[in-house]
C-alpha cells in the first residue's frame, strides 16, 4: 500500500491569523477522525507567524482524496479561502 504525504505551509495574512487559529482545532479534530488519516498536524510557525506548517499522512490515495473532498466544503475552507498554500504531495511505499 502506498501512503500519501503532504508537507508545506498555509500563508495566512496577519489580519486573519486569529480566525484561522480559532477554526484550527475543529479542522484537526475532524481530519484526525477520518478513515485512513495516519497523522495530521497544523501548527503556527514560531519564526514566521503568518505561516501555518502542515504535515499530513494518509494510508492511501483514496483516503487522501476523501479528505480533500471533505475539507473543500468545510468551515476551514471558508476561513482559509484564497490563502496561498505551499504544499508538496508525494506517494511513499
C-alpha positions in Angstrom: 0.0 0.0 0.0 1.3 3.5 -0.9 0.9 6.2 1.7 0.3 9.8 0.7 2.3 12.5 2.5 1.7 16.3 2.3 4.1 18.8 3.8 4.3 22.6 3.5 2.6 25.7 4.8 -0.5 27.8 4.6 0.2 31.5 4.2 -2.2 33.5 6.4 -2.4 37.3 6.2 -1.8 38.8 9.6 -5.3 40.2 9.9 -6.7 36.6 9.5 -4.5 34.8 12.0 -7.0 34.9 14.8 -9.8 33.5 12.7 -7.6 30.7 11.3 -6.3 29.8 14.8 -9.9 29.7 16.1 -11.0 27.3 13.3 -8.0 25.1 13.5 -8.9 22.8 16.5 -12.1 21.6 14.8 -10.4 21.1 11.5 -7.7 19.0 13.2 -10.4 17.0 15.1 -12.4 16.3 12.0 -9.4 15.3 9.9 -7.9 13.0 12.5 -11.3 11.2 12.8 -11.3 10.4 9.0 -10.7 6.8 7.9 -7.1 6.5 6.7 -5.7 9.5 8.4 -2.5 8.3 10.0 -1.1 11.7 11.1 -2.3 15.3 10.8 -0.5 18.4 12.2 -1.0 22.1 11.6 1.0 24.5 13.7 1.7 28.2 13.5 5.4 28.8 12.8 7.2 30.5 15.7 9.7 32.1 13.3 7.0 33.3 10.8 3.7 33.7 12.4 1.9 34.1 9.1 2.9 30.6 8.1 0.9 27.6 9.4 3.1 24.5 9.0 1.1 21.5 7.7 2.1 17.8 7.8 -0.3 15.1 6.7 0.0 11.3 6.3 -2.9 9.2 4.8 -3.0 5.5 4.4 -3.6 5.7 0.6 -4.6 7.9 -2.2 -8.3 7.1 -1.7 -8.2 8.4 2.0 -6.2 11.5 0.9 -8.7 12.3 -1.8 -11.7 11.7 0.6 -10.0 14.2 3.0 -9.5 16.8 0.2 -13.2 16.4 -0.8 -14.5 16.8 2.8 -12.2 19.7 3.6 -13.1 21.6 0.4 -16.7 22.2 1.7 -15.8 22.7 5.4 -15.8 25.7 7.6 -12.0 25.5 7.4 -12.2 26.0 3.6 -14.3 29.1 4.1 -12.0 30.6 6.7 -8.9 30.0 4.6 -10.4 30.7 1.2 -7.9 32.4 -1.1 -4.9 32.0 1.2 -1.8 30.6 -0.6 -1.0 27.0 0.1 2.6 25.9 -0.5 2.3 22.1 -0.3 4.3 19.2 -1.6 2.3 15.9 -2.0 4.1 12.7 -2.6 3.4 8.9 -2.5 5.5 6.7 -0.3 5.6 2.9 -0.4 
